[in-house]
Amino acid sequence: MEIQIRLFATLKDRIGREVISVHVPDSASVADLLRAVAEAYPALQPYLSSAVVAVNHEFAFPEDGLRPGDEVALFPPVSGGGETPSRPEIVALTTEPIDLNALVRAVATPRTGAVALFTGVVRGEEGDRQVEFLEYEAYLPMAEAKMRQVLAEIRERWPLVHGIAMVQRVGRMAVGEITVAVVVSSGHRHEGIFEAARYGIDRLKEIVPIWKKEVGPHGEVWIEGHYHPSPADTLRSSASSAE
């Protein structure tokens, strides 16, 4: 079923819309709804853990069920909710098109004066081969964990960075469509955001378990990399180096 959700305050500003919609199973709960919102609208992800859900003008909780026609609202705590995070982070694997403007808004803080953005797109030619479309596949739980590891590595190397977003699409994408985005913000352009964005995409290609299948007149072929992870690429190693 399709559920429409009204957004208020910070959430409305971050996505630039007052109403969004998601598709959930007929027996979905509020927890299922929030997971669907996080996938379809990655820019809202950092705010969902503290967001308040209302269904038919009453507070709702993760285990509560949803029915067709329910009026759903999503908003920050009415009072005592604190300020917008000063170091927002977004990690998402999604089947939906990537909204770059929403990601820029999501990583910006009141102190932000510069944002660097890297995007990857589907090429129509790969060497002497014509490409019709790509299909991306990911080992989802591990991919999200490794993407968060990359964000932690960026924080360690460029401490002046404010916000970071890393969003990877999965599924089928046509020539010209955006496949991945890495967005980094800081107070000034010389505080490492260009280097951090470059590092983010390079590191994603090394350790995040995502693969692409190239489809064209030549047939289908999985494109595999050549980097073999070492013990230094593990989360345990990253945690040790930060201590």
Backbone bond lengths (Angstrom), bond angles and torsions (degrees), N, CA, C in turn:
res aa  C-N    CA-C-N  psi(-1)  N-CA   C-N-CA  omega(-1)  CA-C   N-CA-C  phi
1 M - - - 1.459 - - 1.527 109.61 -
2 E 1.311 115.20 155.19 1.457 120.59 178.51 1.525 109.27 -98.97
3 I 1.315 115.86 131.03 1.457 121.95 179.33 1.523 108.60 -117.30
4 Q 1.314 116.00 126.95 1.456 120.96 173.26 1.519 108.98 -92.80
5 I 1.319 115.33 141.04 1.466 121.16 -175.09 1.515 109.29 -128.12
6 R 1.317 116.96 126.85 1.464 121.55 174.85 1.528 108.80 -86.44
7 L 1.324 116.35 135.34 1.464 122.25 179.74 1.521 110.05 -110.41
8 F 1.337 115.92 148.81 1.454 120.83 -179.16 1.533 110.38 -136.90
9 A 1.337 114.51 154.89 1.469 123.37 171.45 1.527 111.20 56.01
10 T 1.348 117.22 -128.51 1.458 121.53 -175.17 1.521 112.38 -56.23
11 L 1.319 116.78 -41.52 1.470 119.73 -177.12 1.524 110.81 -63.30
12 K 1.313 116.94 -42.22 1.467 120.85 178.26 1.520 110.48 -62.93
13 D 1.325 117.19 -42.50 1.463 120.28 -178.65 1.520 111.30 -66.87
14 R 1.321 117.73 -39.52 1.460 120.76 -176.17 1.517 112.99 -65.85
15 I 1.324 116.73 -36.02 1.459 119.59 -177.76 1.519 111.61 -96.26
16 G 1.344 116.89 -14.93 1.458 120.53 179.70 1.519 113.76 73.20
17 R 1.327 117.43 21.99 1.461 122.10 -179.34 1.520 109.90 -144.41
18 E 1.328 116.47 150.90 1.457 121.01 178.50 1.523 112.38 -92.19
19 V 1.329 116.98 -23.04 1.463 121.04 -177.95 1.528 108.91 -136.47
20 I 1.326 115.94 133.56 1.453 121.74 173.85 1.534 107.79 -126.72
21 S 1.318 116.86 169.10 1.459 120.25 177.04 1.519 109.88 -140.39
22 V 1.320 115.69 148.73 1.463 122.12 177.03 1.524 108.50 -138.64
23 H 1.322 115.88 158.36 1.456 121.92 175.40 1.525 108.78 -105.11
24 V 1.316 116.26 130.71 1.464 122.41 179.67 1.527 108.50 -134.65
25 P 1.341 118.11 160.45 1.474 120.11 177.11 1.529 111.25 -61.77
26 D 1.311 116.18 159.77 1.465 120.12 -178.38 1.519 112.47 -61.40
27 S 1.318 117.64 -29.06 1.469 121.21 -179.13 1.526 112.20 -98.72
28 A 1.324 116.94 25.36 1.466 120.77 -172.44 1.525 112.20 -67.74
29 S 1.329 114.08 151.91 1.464 122.11 173.66 1.520 109.40 -106.89
30 V 1.311 115.72 175.47 1.466 120.38 175.90 1.526 110.08 -61.24
31 A 1.325 117.68 -37.34 1.466 120.18 177.41 1.526 111.07 -61.52
32 D 1.348 116.39 -40.90 1.466 119.79 176.38 1.523 110.77 -62.89
33 L 1.313 116.72 -39.08 1.465 121.45 179.45 1.523 110.88 -61.51
34 L 1.326 116.68 -45.06 1.466 119.85 -178.80 1.521 111.32 -65.57
35 R 1.315 117.41 -36.18 1.463 119.80 176.45 1.529 110.72 -65.46
36 A 1.322 116.64 -38.52 1.462 120.49 178.43 1.522 111.17 -66.95
37 V 1.324 117.67 -37.74 1.462 121.47 177.23 1.517 110.51 -65.07
38 A 1.335 116.85 -42.73 1.465 120.73 -179.79 1.525 111.11 -61.71
39 E 1.333 117.25 -37.17 1.463 120.15 -179.48 1.524 111.65 -74.67
40 A 1.333 116.52 -43.23 1.459 119.89 -174.88 1.519 112.63 -79.16
41 Y 1.335 117.67 -26.87 1.466 121.47 -176.11 1.536 108.71 -133.77
42 P 1.337 117.20 76.94 1.467 120.28 -175.42 1.532 113.67 -56.58
43 A 1.322 118.51 -28.84 1.464 120.36 -178.52 1.523 111.77 -63.72
44 L 1.323 118.31 -20.74 1.462 121.41 178.96 1.528 112.36 -88.32
45 Q 1.323 116.87 -12.11 1.462 120.70 -172.78 1.531 114.20 -52.77
46 P 1.339 120.13 -44.99 1.471 118.50 -176.53 1.521 114.00 -63.92
47 Y 1.329 118.40 -16.36 1.454 121.96 -173.07 1.527 113.05 -103.12
48 L 1.322 117.90 -7.75 1.456 120.13 -172.48 1.521 112.89 -73.72
49 S 1.331 118.11 -30.07 1.465 119.33 -178.13 1.520 112.03 -65.39
50 S 1.337 117.18 -27.19 1.462 120.18 179.53 1.522 113.21 -108.20
51 A 1.331 117.21 -0.38 1.460 120.39 -176.87 1.528 110.82 -72.52
52 V 1.314 114.72 152.80 1.461 122.57 177.12 1.524 108.27 -102.29
53 V 1.337 116.04 136.42 1.462 121.36 177.81 1.524 108.92 -109.90
54 A 1.314 116.24 135.06 1.462 121.51 173.49 1.521 108.57 -123.78
55 V 1.318 116.70 136.81 1.460 122.70 177.02 1.528 107.85 -124.63
56 N 1.313 115.08 121.59 1.465 121.16 -178.78 1.523 111.76 52.74
57 H 1.342 114.89 46.42 1.467 124.43 173.34 1.526 113.65 69.05
58 E 1.337 117.14 21.76 1.458 120.72 176.01 1.521 109.00 -135.58
59 F 1.344 117.38 146.09 1.446 121.28 179.21 1.527 109.94 -58.36
60 A 1.338 115.34 140.01 1.462 121.38 -179.00 1.519 109.30 -125.56
61 F 1.329 115.87 156.82 1.458 121.99 -172.32 1.530 109.89 -130.42
62 P 1.347 117.82 162.13 1.470 120.31 -169.27 1.521 115.16 -50.60
63 E 1.328 117.45 -37.18 1.462 119.45 -175.44 1.535 113.11 -82.72
64 D 1.319 118.51 -9.35 1.464 121.19 -178.36 1.521 111.06 -67.68
65 G 1.336 116.31 140.88 1.453 121.32 179.50 1.519 112.36 -85.16
66 L 1.333 114.85 161.47 1.456 121.76 178.44 1.520 109.67 -119.46
67 R 1.348 115.22 151.03 1.458 120.92 178.25 1.521 109.42 -129.89
68 P 1.321 117.05 154.72 1.468 119.15 176.46 1.528 110.79 -55.75
69 G 1.317 115.81 137.40 1.454 120.70 178.92 1.509 115.07 88.67
70 D 1.343 117.83 -5.15 1.467 119.36 177.37 1.521 110.37 -60.68
71 E 1.320 115.59 142.21 1.464 120.75 172.88 1.527 107.93 -93.14
72 V 1.316 115.61 114.83 1.460 121.32 -174.57 1.524 109.47 -113.70
73 A 1.326 116.45 137.78 1.464 122.28 176.53 1.518 108.88 -130.46
74 L 1.320 115.47 149.20 1.459 122.43 -178.64 1.522 107.16 -134.15
75 F 1.349 116.28 125.37 1.459 118.91 -176.58 1.526 110.47 -154.98
76 P 1.350 116.97 161.79 1.467 119.73 177.64 1.517 109.86 -74.14
77 P 1.345 117.97 165.77 1.464 120.11 176.48 1.521 110.89 -52.61
78 V 1.324 115.26 140.94 1.463 120.04 -174.62 1.512 111.32 -66.99
79 S 1.336 117.33 -35.87 1.459 120.07 177.50 1.515 108.60 -148.63
80 G 1.358 115.47 154.75 1.453 119.62 178.02 1.511 114.31 70.90
81 G 1.333 116.92 20.46 1.452 119.61 -175.31 1.503 114.71 -88.58
82 G 1.342 118.11 -6.35 1.455 119.66 179.98 1.508 111.52 83.06
83 E 1.323 116.09 -176.22 1.453 122.78 -176.88 1.521 110.85 -94.68
84 T 1.329 115.60 168.13 1.456 120.90 174.26 1.522 108.98 -58.55
85 P 1.339 119.28 135.70 1.467 120.61 -179.00 1.525 111.85 -53.02
86 S 1.343 115.98 134.99 1.459 119.78 -178.74 1.521 111.80 -82.50
87 R 1.349 117.56 -12.53 1.463 121.72 179.43 1.530 109.14 -133.94
88 P 1.316 117.62 63.68 1.468 120.03 -176.72 1.515 112.23 -64.10
89 E 1.322 115.77 145.16 1.458 122.26 178.47 1.522 109.46 -136.01
90 I 1.327 115.90 135.38 1.459 121.84 179.01 1.517 108.22 -129.77
91 V 1.318 115.93 127.04 1.453 122.63 172.09 1.521 106.63 -129.29
92 A 1.318 117.85 127.51 1.459 119.20 -177.97 1.518 111.18 -154.48
93 L 1.320 114.58 142.82 1.460 122.99 166.94 1.521 105.47 -117.01
94 T 1.311 117.02 123.32 1.453 120.37 -170.05 1.522 111.30 -140.17
95 T 1.319 115.30 152.03 1.462 120.73 173.23 1.527 111.42 -92.60
96 E 1.326 116.29 -6.68 1.462 120.83 -176.61 1.526 111.26 -89.13
97 P 1.343 118.26 155.00 1.472 120.25 173.72 1.525 111.30 -56.25
98 I 1.323 116.09 146.30 1.464 121.27 -177.85 1.525 109.52 -86.10
99 D 1.323 116.16 125.57 1.467 122.68 179.15 1.529 108.01 -92.72
100 L 1.320 116.84 99.61 1.465 120.56 -175.61 1.520 111.95 -66.81
101 N 1.316 118.11 -39.87 1.464 120.21 179.39 1.520 111.07 -61.52
102 A 1.323 116.93 -40.73 1.461 119.85 178.98 1.523 111.12 -65.49
103 L 1.333 117.60 -36.70 1.459 119.99 178.80 1.522 111.45 -68.00
104 V 1.324 116.91 -40.00 1.472 119.75 177.14 1.520 109.93 -60.57
105 R 1.337 116.94 -44.69 1.462 119.57 178.19 1.520 111.13 -62.54
106 A 1.325 117.00 -37.34 1.456 120.84 -175.26 1.527 112.97 -69.78
107 V 1.333 118.23 -33.01 1.471 119.58 -178.65 1.523 112.37 -89.28
108 A 1.311 117.79 -8.70 1.467 121.03 -179.35 1.524 110.43 -80.76
109 T 1.317 115.81 141.02 1.459 122.53 174.83 1.533 107.20 -122.62
110 P 1.325 117.80 172.82 1.469 118.90 177.53 1.525 113.63 -58.57
111 R 1.335 117.88 -20.86 1.462 121.47 -179.48 1.522 112.90 -93.42
112 T 1.325 117.49 -3.48 1.468 121.80 -174.19 1.521 111.61 -77.84
113 G 1.353 115.05 131.91 1.456 120.12 174.99 1.508 112.93 -126.44
114 A 1.356 116.85 -3.51 1.462 120.17 -178.10 1.528 109.29 -149.74
115 V 1.322 115.07 141.28 1.463 121.40 177.67 1.531 108.10 -135.81
116 A 1.330 116.43 128.39 1.469 121.79 174.51 1.519 107.83 -107.54
117 L 1.325 115.62 136.27 1.459 120.37 -174.36 1.523 109.73 -132.77
118 F 1.326 116.32 124.43 1.457 121.52 172.64 1.518 108.58 -109.90
119 T 1.339 116.97 133.55 1.458 120.75 173.02 1.518 109.63 -129.44
120 G 1.317 115.67 144.74 1.456 121.67 172.00 1.520 108.77 -107.12
121 V 1.322 117.19 142.70 1.462 121.56 179.60 1.524 109.73 -128.94
122 V 1.318 115.88 160.57 1.463 121.33 179.21 1.528 109.54 -75.83
123 R 1.334 116.48 121.58 1.459 121.47 176.25 1.520 110.65 -78.92
124 G 1.317 116.25 143.64 1.462 120.86 176.04 1.514 113.16 -84.59
125 E 1.349 116.31 -14.67 1.457 121.22 177.71 1.517 108.80 -134.54
126 E 1.309 116.29 137.09 1.457 122.25 177.19 1.519 106.99 -129.77
127 G 1.351 116.09 96.12 1.459 119.22 -173.15 1.515 109.03 66.57
128 D 1.329 115.86 -123.77 1.463 119.68 179.12 1.531 111.99 -97.70
129 R 1.328 116.99 12.23 1.461 121.42 -178.66 1.529 110.96 -102.94
130 Q 1.316 116.74 141.45 1.454 122.64 172.19 1.534 108.57 -89.94
131 V 1.319 116.29 135.39 1.462 121.26 -178.70 1.524 108.80 -111.16
132 E 1.323 116.52 129.62 1.459 121.31 176.86 1.525 111.38 -93.82
133 F 1.328 117.13 -41.79 1.461 121.03 175.72 1.526 108.82 -165.28
134 L 1.326 115.51 166.50 1.459 122.57 175.58 1.519 109.34 -118.72
135 E 1.312 115.69 150.30 1.452 121.89 171.45 1.528 108.34 -121.91
136 Y 1.326 116.37 123.84 1.460 121.71 -179.42 1.528 109.63 -103.58
137 E 1.324 114.69 137.92 1.458 122.21 177.65 1.530 108.08 -128.36
138 A 1.323 117.00 145.33 1.467 120.62 -179.63 1.522 110.11 -138.91
139 Y 1.314 115.30 148.25 1.459 122.31 168.43 1.526 104.48 -85.11
140 L 1.341 116.42 90.97 1.465 121.70 -160.52 1.527 115.12 -57.06
141 P 1.343 120.35 -54.02 1.470 117.91 -176.62 1.527 112.80 -60.43
142 M 1.324 116.44 -43.45 1.467 119.69 -179.77 1.522 110.82 -70.25
143 A 1.330 116.92 -38.05 1.468 119.71 -179.57 1.523 110.96 -60.76
144 E 1.330 117.21 -43.86 1.462 119.48 179.18 1.522 111.06 -64.30
145 A 1.319 117.33 -41.37 1.470 120.73 179.02 1.528 111.52 -62.51
146 K 1.327 116.95 -42.13 1.464 119.53 -179.18 1.532 111.00 -71.63
147 M 1.335 117.48 -32.86 1.459 119.13 175.30 1.526 110.74 -63.98
148 R 1.319 116.13 -38.98 1.474 118.75 176.11 1.525 111.11 -66.32
149 Q 1.321 116.55 -33.05 1.466 119.69 175.18 1.525 110.43 -62.94
150 V 1.334 116.78 -41.63 1.474 120.03 178.58 1.522 110.10 -61.73
151 L 1.330 117.27 -41.32 1.466 119.70 178.12 1.525 110.92 -61.25
152 A 1.333 116.67 -41.09 1.467 120.00 178.54 1.521 110.84 -64.59
153 E 1.324 117.58 -38.33 1.458 120.72 177.88 1.524 111.23 -65.18
154 I 1.331 116.59 -38.45 1.468 120.00 176.80 1.523 110.00 -63.23
155 R 1.328 116.32 -43.38 1.473 119.82 178.71 1.528 111.16 -58.60
156 E 1.324 116.31 -40.96 1.458 120.27 -177.75 1.526 111.42 -67.18
157 R 1.335 116.62 -38.17 1.468 120.64 -175.43 1.526 113.32 -84.29
158 W 1.334 116.45 -32.22 1.469 120.31 -177.55 1.530 109.13 -128.46
159 P 1.323 117.38 79.37 1.469 121.46 -173.17 1.529 114.14 -66.26
160 L 1.336 118.78 -14.72 1.456 120.12 179.85 1.530 113.06 -85.18
161 V 1.318 116.53 -4.70 1.462 120.20 177.61 1.526 109.98 -65.04
162 H 1.337 116.12 139.34 1.463 121.13 177.22 1.526 110.20 -90.24
163 G 1.334 116.56 -77.87 1.458 121.37 -176.10 1.513 111.85 -110.59
164 I 1.344 115.70 153.33 1.469 121.81 178.60 1.522 108.19 -138.42
165 A 1.309 116.67 135.29 1.462 121.67 172.67 1.520 109.00 -129.99
166 M 1.319 116.18 137.19 1.461 122.13 175.52 1.524 107.43 -135.98
167 V 1.320 115.86 112.76 1.466 120.97 -175.69 1.519 108.76 -127.91
168 Q 1.324 116.25 127.98 1.458 122.83 179.46 1.521 109.17 -121.26
169 R 1.324 116.64 128.76 1.457 119.89 174.38 1.524 110.25 -83.68
170 V 1.319 115.67 148.09 1.451 122.18 172.31 1.525 108.31 -125.42
171 G 1.329 115.44 159.00 1.451 119.49 -176.12 1.516 111.13 101.86
172 R 1.319 115.96 -160.23 1.461 122.02 -174.47 1.522 111.36 -91.22
173 M 1.347 116.03 134.98 1.457 121.81 179.06 1.515 110.93 -136.49
174 A 1.318 115.75 136.14 1.462 121.75 -178.37 1.523 110.53 -85.31
175 V 1.322 116.08 166.66 1.468 121.92 177.72 1.531 109.11 -56.47
176 G 1.340 115.13 132.69 1.453 121.27 179.34 1.516 114.66 92.68
177 E 1.338 118.15 -14.51 1.458 119.62 -179.90 1.526 110.62 -76.66
178 I 1.329 115.60 149.09 1.461 122.00 178.23 1.521 109.28 -76.78
179 T 1.323 115.86 128.78 1.461 121.11 -178.97 1.524 113.13 -102.04
180 V 1.322 117.55 -29.58 1.459 121.07 -175.05 1.523 108.79 -153.50
181 A 1.328 115.73 150.30 1.465 120.64 176.52 1.523 109.17 -140.66
182 V 1.329 115.46 135.41 1.461 122.62 171.50 1.520 106.50 -124.35
183 V 1.334 116.57 121.28 1.464 121.88 -174.30 1.525 108.20 -126.27
184 V 1.331 116.50 129.47 1.465 121.69 -176.52 1.525 109.01 -132.95
185 S 1.327 116.80 135.07 1.462 120.90 179.94 1.524 111.21 -122.07
186 S 1.334 115.03 155.92 1.466 121.46 175.51 1.525 108.35 -158.98
187 G 1.322 115.23 -179.84 1.455 118.88 179.59 1.515 112.97 -70.69
188 H 1.349 116.34 -35.60 1.463 121.93 -176.66 1.525 109.65 -140.85
189 R 1.319 116.14 157.69 1.468 120.09 -174.75 1.527 112.64 -68.68
190 H 1.342 118.03 -20.80 1.464 120.24 -176.93 1.528 112.66 -91.35
191 E 1.332 117.74 15.54 1.460 120.30 -176.48 1.538 112.50 -102.11
192 G 1.327 115.88 25.98 1.452 119.87 169.54 1.514 116.46 97.33
193 I 1.334 118.51 5.86 1.463 118.25 -173.87 1.526 112.75 -69.97
194 F 1.333 118.46 -35.12 1.467 119.74 178.27 1.529 110.01 -65.37
195 E 1.337 115.15 -47.13 1.461 119.92 -179.86 1.534 110.87 -64.48
196 A 1.324 117.03 -38.47 1.458 121.03 -179.23 1.521 111.79 -66.23
197 A 1.331 116.68 -41.30 1.466 119.62 178.38 1.525 110.70 -64.79
198 R 1.341 116.39 -42.11 1.474 120.22 177.64 1.524 110.48 -62.90
199 Y 1.325 116.51 -44.62 1.458 120.39 178.52 1.527 110.46 -60.97
200 G 1.335 116.35 -41.35 1.454 120.25 -177.74 1.511 112.86 -59.69
201 I 1.333 117.57 -47.17 1.464 119.10 -178.44 1.530 110.75 -71.88
202 D 1.337 117.36 -37.95 1.464 119.43 178.39 1.528 111.03 -63.02
203 R 1.323 115.74 -42.28 1.464 120.25 -178.74 1.525 111.17 -69.60
204 L 1.324 116.23 -37.59 1.466 119.80 175.89 1.517 110.44 -57.21
205 K 1.349 116.43 -43.47 1.457 120.86 -179.20 1.532 112.00 -66.72
206 E 1.345 116.73 -22.40 1.459 119.98 -178.02 1.522 113.15 -85.96
207 I 1.341 118.12 -46.29 1.471 118.91 -166.22 1.520 115.17 -121.08
208 V 1.332 119.33 -9.08 1.463 119.86 -178.45 1.531 108.94 -90.37
209 P 1.342 118.40 123.52 1.470 120.69 -174.92 1.531 113.06 -73.94
210 I 1.330 114.63 84.11 1.463 123.57 177.54 1.528 107.02 -132.34
211 W 1.328 116.68 136.62 1.461 121.36 -179.28 1.518 109.61 -130.16
212 K 1.321 115.85 154.74 1.462 119.00 177.24 1.522 109.89 -127.82
213 K 1.333 113.73 141.90 1.465 121.02 175.61 1.521 108.00 -109.12
214 E 1.313 114.94 125.34 1.468 121.75 -179.13 1.529 108.81 -93.21
215 V 1.334 115.72 130.02 1.461 120.79 -177.97 1.524 109.02 -124.71
216 G 1.344 115.61 129.94 1.458 120.81 179.79 1.508 110.63 -163.87
217 P 1.335 117.16 -168.10 1.462 120.22 179.51 1.524 113.43 -58.81
218 H 1.328 116.78 -24.73 1.462 121.36 179.75 1.526 112.36 -77.62
219 G 1.332 117.16 -9.64 1.457 121.12 -177.01 1.514 111.32 113.81
220 E 1.319 116.67 -149.07 1.452 123.00 -178.25 1.523 109.84 -121.26
221 V 1.340 115.79 140.38 1.456 119.20 177.50 1.520 108.63 -150.16
222 W 1.342 115.88 133.49 1.453 120.43 173.31 1.525 109.05 -78.82
223 I 1.321 116.56 132.04 1.463 121.74 178.86 1.525 108.12 -94.35
224 E 1.299 117.09 114.98 1.458 121.97 -177.90 1.516 110.16 -112.02
225 G 1.324 114.52 149.63 1.454 120.41 -179.89 1.515 111.66 -89.31
226 H 1.323 115.64 -173.96 1.459 121.53 -177.07 1.529 112.35 -122.36
227 Y 1.340 117.50 -2.41 1.464 120.26 -177.01 1.529 109.71 -82.05
228 H 1.328 116.26 128.56 1.460 121.22 176.99 1.525 108.50 -109.57
229 P 1.340 117.86 115.94 1.467 120.32 -178.05 1.523 112.18 -59.15
230 S 1.317 113.68 150.44 1.462 121.41 176.99 1.525 108.17 -117.82
231 P 1.339 118.15 173.21 1.470 119.41 177.25 1.524 113.17 -55.55
232 A 1.328 117.47 -26.46 1.470 120.56 179.48 1.525 112.15 -68.17
233 D 1.335 117.98 -15.19 1.445 121.88 -179.51 1.523 113.43 -90.53
234 T 1.316 118.72 2.86 1.450 121.00 -177.04 1.515 111.05 -84.44
235 L 1.329 115.28 159.55 1.454 119.89 176.54 1.520 111.11 -63.26
236 R 1.338 116.76 -36.41 1.471 120.27 179.61 1.521 110.53 -61.14
237 S 1.337 116.22 -40.82 1.461 120.36 179.74 1.511 110.84 -66.70
238 S 1.345 116.43 -41.14 1.461 120.08 179.54 1.515 111.33 -63.37
239 A 1.338 116.02 -40.55 1.462 119.18 179.25 1.515 111.52 -65.49
240 S 1.328 116.60 -38.87 1.470 121.11 180.00 1.512 111.02 -65.07
241 S 1.329 117.50 -41.25 1.455 121.30 -177.03 1.524 111.83 -69.84
242 A 1.345 116.33 -22.80 1.455 119.64 179.61 1.504 112.98 -83.80
243 E 1.352 117.18 -14.43 1.447 120.51 -178.36 1.527 112.39 -78.72
